[in-house]
Amino acid sequence: MEILGIDVGGSGIKGAPVDTQSGRLTARRKRIATPDGAHPASVAEITAAIVRHFCWTGPLGCCIPARVRQGVATTAANIDQAWIGTDAAALFSNATGCPVAVLNDADAAAVAEMRFGAGRELGGVVLLLTFGTGIGSALFNNRALLPNTEFGHLYLNGMVAEHYASDRIRKENDLGWDGWAERVQEYLDHVERLLDIDTFILGGGVSKPKKTAKYLHLLKTRARLMTAELMNEAGIIGAACVGESRGNLAEVLRNA
């Protein structure tokens, strides 16, 4: 089945139709820069523009950098605080005229990776971490997702971890890959002090092979360490899968 997936990020909003049986995009993705502040109304306008670009009229899935409970955003990470308490599903549905299922962005990426990517054969405790504007997280136990985790918000060296070790911080502080890897190692060590992880999957833009070659060999963990395979398409694919199920995460994961 073909479903439109939209991924709202701190720097860009991107979408594409997805074949939910194969996990492949069926058209070139459309990306529009996230408006300053990422206010709900502005993001909804861009989401509607992406829907019009693909002449889409059916159900769709959308992921946002926030905890989402029954379609309502309960936090806001790297987006306007006005999202907190916003019925995101209703907002996007009203803007697009389509039924919309909404979930957390890291959860969407992880659903895609567990179904079609690096995690498709993994059991046990799996933690996917996305390094981008912030650090997103998604935790699985025997392929069951614990939704809406925020391990990027753990405190590390007196600050929120994503303000210390995200890819955005690497760029803003002009850190070399070695220097950034030292920070990521500190973060992974901290996570392993708190959780018994079988496998880490590192995702986001830093999972591109030309980038992993610059830092992955510098990281050492007790858990297996892997990189995501779907890279920046993961959020779109996962959102589409959840859109197909009308927001039923358990149904999506049964098919993983």
ABEGO torsion letter per residue (X at the ends): XBBBBBBBBAABBBBBBBBAAAGBBABBBBBBBBBBGGBAAAAAAAAAAAAAAAGBABBBBBBBBBBBBGGBBABBBGBBAAABGBBAAAAAAAAAGBBBBBBBAAAAAAAAAAAABAAAABBEBBBBBBBBABBBBBBBBGGBBBBGBBAAABBBGGBBAAAAABAAAAAAAGBBAAAAAAAAAAAAAAAAAABBBABBBBBEAAABAAAAAAAAAABBBABBBBBBAAEAAAAAAAAAAAAAAGGBAAAAAAAX
